[in-house]
């Protein structure tokens, strides 16, 4: 037990020392020291929450609630990060309508394929804040063998994808589609496939796996847009400061009756809607300092009113 206390005490003492130093050092070194303190805190809490997830995964699966594991672990990470780093995400459902449904309605859907923009490693915290119940993520297969994190992900119904093996990936998605329908389990996917580390509101090209999965399972696609948070965390510049980051859940996009021939259209429609919202959010986040020209939002007559509205 003493070694566990030692493992917890040493990083805590280092973080506290770094935070004190950030208050007395010149701006440049203070920025770097704050970034290092944040990084140590985030990874330490991630390991702690993943360890909790291993225990929760075993217990929840024993009683038939394995689909809730990632939700409960995500919430633990959300609150522990807010208490220790001051970073939080504000989730709202868009009131625009698609097929008679709003973003608020989308949060209650089950099953569905949720897709979101991928910026940095801090998107793990975004997932912990946003994650609906009965939702699992997809991840590259190599993570399965990572201590603690991999064990937790395996126990919590993560969909592991071998990107180097196309046939294996296809088989994995076939199984995932069947599980989604039979167990009413949502799946969250980052269609960009990798982190963008963007310093402005932009998206990388979307991969089609998430859309093929939604079509195969005949479940809706729910776009989730996280505002560009360069003002809070910039990995390239080693910069961090506490703050609140906006997330918008857009109306679900139906795949009912769609086939593989419709995938390109679904990709284009989803990416367009997400980029419009990402740019809109750039005008309401951090006093609009990262704002870009605002395109006309579909379904909105008064662009100025939409810009000022925080869904």
C-alpha positions as CSV (number, residue, x, y, z in Angstrom):
1,X,0.0,0.0,0.0
2,X,2.9,2.4,0.8
3,X,4.2,2.2,-2.8
4,X,0.7,3.2,-4.1
5,X,0.8,6.3,-1.8
6,X,4.3,7.0,-3.1
7,X,3.2,6.8,-6.7
8,X,0.4,9.2,-6.0
9,X,2.4,11.6,-3.8
10,X,5.4,12.2,-6.1
11,X,3.5,13.4,-9.2
12,X,1.2,15.5,-7.0
13,X,4.2,17.2,-5.3
14,X,5.9,17.8,-8.7
15,X,2.7,19.4,-10.1
16,X,2.3,21.6,-7.1
17,X,5.9,22.8,-7.4
18,X,5.4,23.5,-11.1
19,X,2.3,25.5,-10.5
20,X,4.1,27.6,-7.9
21,X,6.9,28.2,-10.3
22,X,4.5,29.3,-13.0
23,X,3.4,32.2,-10.7
24,X,6.9,33.6,-10.3
25,X,8.6,32.9,-13.6
26,X,8.6,35.2,-16.6
27,X,5.8,34.7,-19.1
28,X,7.7,32.4,-21.5
29,X,9.0,29.9,-19.0
30,X,5.8,30.2,-16.9
31,X,3.8,29.1,-20.0
32,X,6.0,26.0,-20.5
33,X,5.9,25.1,-16.8
34,X,2.0,25.4,-16.8
35,X,1.9,23.1,-19.8
36,X,4.1,20.5,-18.2
37,X,2.0,20.6,-15.0
38,X,-1.2,20.1,-17.0
39,X,0.3,17.2,-19.0
40,X,1.4,15.4,-15.9
41,X,-2.0,15.9,-14.2
42,X,-3.9,14.8,-17.3
43,X,-1.9,11.6,-17.8
44,X,-1.9,10.8,-14.1
45,X,-5.7,11.1,-13.9
46,X,-6.1,9.1,-17.1
47,X,-4.2,6.2,-15.6
48,X,-6.2,6.5,-12.4
49,X,-9.5,6.6,-14.2
50,X,-8.5,3.7,-16.5
51,X,-7.6,1.7,-13.4
52,X,-11.0,2.4,-12.0
53,X,-12.4,1.4,-15.4
54,X,-10.8,-2.0,-15.2
55,X,-12.6,-2.7,-11.9
56,X,-15.8,-1.1,-13.1
57,X,-15.6,-3.1,-16.4
58,X,-15.4,-6.4,-14.5
59,X,-18.3,-5.5,-12.1
60,X,-20.6,-4.0,-14.7
61,X,-20.2,-6.9,-17.2
62,X,-20.9,-9.3,-14.4
63,X,-24.3,-7.7,-13.9
64,X,-25.0,-7.1,-17.6
65,X,-24.3,-3.4,-17.8
66,X,-21.0,-3.5,-19.7
67,X,-22.3,-0.8,-22.1
68,X,-22.2,1.8,-19.3
69,X,-18.5,1.4,-18.4
70,X,-17.1,4.1,-20.7
71,X,-19.9,6.5,-19.6
72,X,-19.1,6.1,-15.9
73,X,-15.3,6.3,-16.4
74,X,-15.7,9.3,-18.7
75,X,-17.7,11.2,-16.1
76,X,-15.0,10.4,-13.4
77,X,-12.4,11.8,-15.7
78,X,-14.5,14.9,-16.5
79,X,-15.0,15.9,-12.8
80,X,-11.4,15.0,-11.7
81,X,-10.0,17.1,-14.6
82,X,-12.3,20.0,-13.8
83,X,-11.2,20.0,-10.1
84,X,-7.5,19.8,-10.8
85,X,-7.0,21.7,-14.1
86,X,-10.0,24.0,-14.4
87,X,-10.8,22.7,-17.9
88,X,-14.5,22.0,-18.7
89,X,-16.7,21.4,-21.8
90,X,-20.1,22.9,-22.2
91,X,-22.4,20.6,-24.2
92,X,-25.5,22.0,-26.0
93,X,-27.9,20.5,-28.6
94,X,-28.4,22.6,-31.7
95,X,-32.0,23.7,-32.2
96,X,-31.7,23.4,-36.0
97,X,-33.9,20.6,-37.4
98,X,-33.0,17.8,-39.7
99,X,-35.9,15.5,-40.5
100,X,-37.9,17.0,-37.7
101,X,-35.2,16.3,-35.1
102,X,-32.9,18.7,-33.2
103,X,-29.5,18.2,-31.6
104,X,-31.2,17.9,-28.3
105,X,-33.2,15.0,-29.7
106,X,-30.0,13.4,-31.0
107,X,-28.6,13.0,-27.5
108,X,-31.5,10.6,-26.7
109,X,-31.0,8.4,-29.7
110,X,-29.9,4.8,-29.4
111,X,-28.4,3.3,-31.3
112,X,-26.5,5.8,-33.4
113,X,-23.1,6.6,-34.8
114,X,-21.7,9.7,-33.3
115,X,-18.9,11.5,-35.2
116,X,-16.7,14.3,-33.9
117,X,-13.7,16.5,-34.9
118,X,-10.4,15.4,-33.6
119,X,-7.9,18.1,-32.3
120,X,-5.5,16.9,-29.6
121,X,-5.1,14.3,-26.9
122,X,-7.5,16.4,-24.8
123,X,-10.3,15.0,-26.9
124,X,-10.4,12.2,-24.4
125,X,-11.7,14.7,-21.9
126,X,-14.2,16.0,-24.5
127,X,-15.5,12.4,-24.7
128,X,-15.7,12.1,-21.0
129,X,-17.9,15.2,-20.8
130,X,-20.2,14.5,-23.8
131,X,-20.5,10.7,-23.8
132,X,-24.1,9.5,-23.7
133,X,-24.9,6.3,-21.8
134,X,-24.6,3.1,-23.8
135,X,-21.8,4.4,-26.0
136,X,-18.4,3.0,-26.9
137,X,-15.5,4.4,-28.9
138,X,-13.4,3.0,-31.7
139,X,-9.6,2.8,-31.3
140,X,-6.6,1.5,-33.2
141,X,-5.9,-2.2,-32.3
142,X,-2.5,-1.5,-30.8
143,X,-4.1,0.3,-27.9
144,X,-5.6,-3.0,-26.7
145,X,-2.2,-4.0,-25.3
146,X,-1.6,-0.8,-23.4
147,X,-1.6,-1.5,-19.6
148,X,-4.6,-0.1,-17.7
149,X,-6.0,1.9,-20.7
150,X,-6.1,-1.1,-23.0
151,X,-7.6,-3.4,-20.3
152,X,-10.3,-0.9,-19.5
153,X,-11.1,-0.4,-23.2
154,X,-11.3,-4.1,-23.8
155,X,-13.7,-4.6,-20.9
156,X,-15.9,-1.7,-22.0
157,X,-16.8,-2.9,-25.5
158,X,-14.4,-0.7,-27.5
159,X,-14.4,-1.4,-31.2
160,X,-10.7,-2.0,-32.1
161,X,-9.7,-1.4,-35.7
162,X,-6.6,-2.8,-37.4
163,X,-6.0,0.0,-40.0
164,X,-3.2,-2.0,-41.7
165,X,-5.5,-4.9,-42.4
166,X,-8.5,-3.8,-44.6
167,X,-10.2,-7.2,-44.4
168,X,-9.9,-7.4,-40.7
169,X,-11.3,-3.8,-40.3
170,X,-14.2,-4.7,-42.5
171,X,-15.0,-7.8,-40.4
172,X,-14.7,-5.6,-37.2
173,X,-17.3,-3.2,-38.6
174,X,-19.6,-6.0,-39.6
175,X,-19.5,-7.3,-36.0
176,X,-20.0,-3.7,-34.6
177,X,-23.0,-3.2,-36.8
178,X,-24.6,-6.4,-35.5
179,X,-23.8,-5.4,-31.9
180,X,-25.2,-1.9,-32.3
181,X,-28.6,-3.3,-33.5
182,X,-28.9,-6.2,-31.1
183,X,-27.7,-4.4,-28.0
184,X,-28.7,-0.8,-28.9
185,X,-25.2,0.3,-28.3
186,X,-23.9,3.7,-29.7
187,X,-20.5,4.1,-31.3
188,X,-18.4,7.2,-31.4
189,X,-15.8,7.7,-34.2
190,X,-13.4,10.5,-35.2
191,X,-13.8,10.4,-39.0
192,X,-10.7,12.5,-39.5
193,X,-8.7,9.4,-38.4
194,X,-6.0,11.4,-36.7
195,X,-5.5,14.6,-34.5
196,X,-5.4,17.8,-36.5
197,X,-3.6,20.0,-33.9
198,X,-5.4,22.8,-35.7
199,X,-4.9,26.4,-34.5
200,X,-8.0,27.6,-36.4
201,X,-11.4,26.1,-37.1
202,X,-10.7,23.6,-39.8
203,X,-11.3,19.9,-40.5
204,X,-9.1,17.2,-42.1
205,X,-10.6,15.0,-44.9
206,X,-13.1,12.5,-43.5
207,X,-12.5,8.7,-43.8
208,X,-15.6,6.7,-44.7
209,X,-15.6,3.9,-42.1
210,X,-18.1,5.6,-39.7
211,X,-20.5,6.2,-42.6
212,X,-20.3,2.7,-43.9
213,X,-21.0,1.5,-40.4
214,X,-24.1,3.7,-40.0
215,X,-25.4,2.6,-43.4
216,X,-24.8,-1.0,-42.6
217,X,-26.6,-0.8,-39.3
218,X,-29.2,1.6,-40.7
219,X,-28.8,3.9,-37.7
220,X,-28.5,7.8,-37.8
221,X,-25.3,9.7,-37.9
222,X,-25.0,12.4,-35.1
223,X,-22.4,15.1,-35.8
224,X,-20.7,16.4,-32.7
225,X,-18.6,19.6,-33.0
226,X,-16.1,20.7,-30.5
227,X,-15.0,24.3,-30.8
228,X,-11.3,24.9,-31.7
229,X,-9.6,25.1,-28.3
230,X,-6.3,26.5,-29.3
231,X,-7.0,29.3,-26.7
232,X,-7.0,26.6,-23.9
233,X,-4.4,24.0,-25.1
234,X,-1.9,24.4,-27.9
235,X,0.4,21.3,-28.0
236,X,2.7,22.7,-30.6
237,X,3.4,25.9,-28.7
238,X,3.4,24.1,-25.3
239,X,0.6,26.5,-24.1
240,X,-2.1,25.8,-21.6
241,X,-4.6,27.9,-19.6
242,X,-7.9,26.9,-17.9
243,X,-11.1,27.5,-19.7
244,X,-14.5,26.3,-20.9
245,X,-14.9,24.8,-24.3
246,X,-18.1,24.6,-26.3
247,X,-19.5,21.4,-27.8
248,X,-22.6,21.4,-30.1
249,X,-24.5,18.3,-30.9
250,X,-26.1,18.7,-34.4
251,X,-29.3,17.1,-35.6
252,X,-29.1,13.5,-36.6
253,X,-28.6,12.6,-40.3
254,X,-30.8,9.6,-41.3
255,X,-29.4,6.6,-43.1
256,X,-32.7,4.8,-43.5
257,X,-32.9,3.2,-46.9
258,X,-29.3,4.3,-47.7
259,X,-26.8,2.0,-49.4
260,X,-23.0,2.0,-49.9
261,X,-23.7,4.3,-53.0
262,X,-24.9,7.0,-50.6
263,X,-21.8,7.1,-48.4
264,X,-20.0,9.8,-50.3
265,X,-23.1,12.0,-50.1
266,X,-23.4,11.4,-46.3
267,X,-19.7,12.2,-45.8
268,X,-20.1,15.5,-47.7
269,X,-23.3,16.5,-45.9
270,X,-21.9,15.7,-42.5
271,X,-18.5,17.4,-43.1
272,X,-20.3,20.6,-44.4
273,X,-22.6,20.8,-41.4
274,X,-19.7,20.3,-39.0
275,X,-17.5,22.8,-40.6
276,X,-20.2,25.5,-40.6
277,X,-20.8,24.9,-36.9
278,X,-17.1,24.8,-36.1
279,X,-16.7,28.2,-37.8
280,X,-19.8,29.6,-35.9
281,X,-18.3,28.4,-32.6
282,X,-15.1,30.3,-33.4
283,X,-17.1,33.5,-33.1
284,X,-18.5,32.8,-29.7
285,X,-15.5,31.1,-28.1
286,X,-12.8,33.3,-26.4
287,X,-14.6,36.5,-27.5
288,X,-14.4,35.5,-31.1
289,X,-10.6,35.9,-31.3
290,X,-10.3,32.9,-33.5
291,X,-13.3,33.8,-35.8
292,X,-13.4,33.1,-39.5
293,X,-15.8,34.3,-42.1
294,X,-19.2,32.9,-41.3
295,X,-20.9,30.8,-44.0
296,X,-24.7,30.7,-44.4
297,X,-26.0,28.1,-42.0
298,X,-28.5,25.8,-43.5
299,X,-32.0,26.2,-42.1
300,X,-31.2,29.6,-40.6
301,X,-32.6,32.8,-42.1
302,X,-31.1,35.4,-39.8
303,X,-27.3,34.7,-39.8
304,X,-26.6,37.5,-37.2
305,X,-29.1,36.1,-34.8
306,X,-27.7,32.6,-35.2
307,X,-24.2,33.9,-34.6
308,X,-25.1,35.4,-31.3
309,X,-27.2,32.5,-30.1
310,X,-25.5,29.9,-27.9
311,X,-27.9,27.0,-28.8
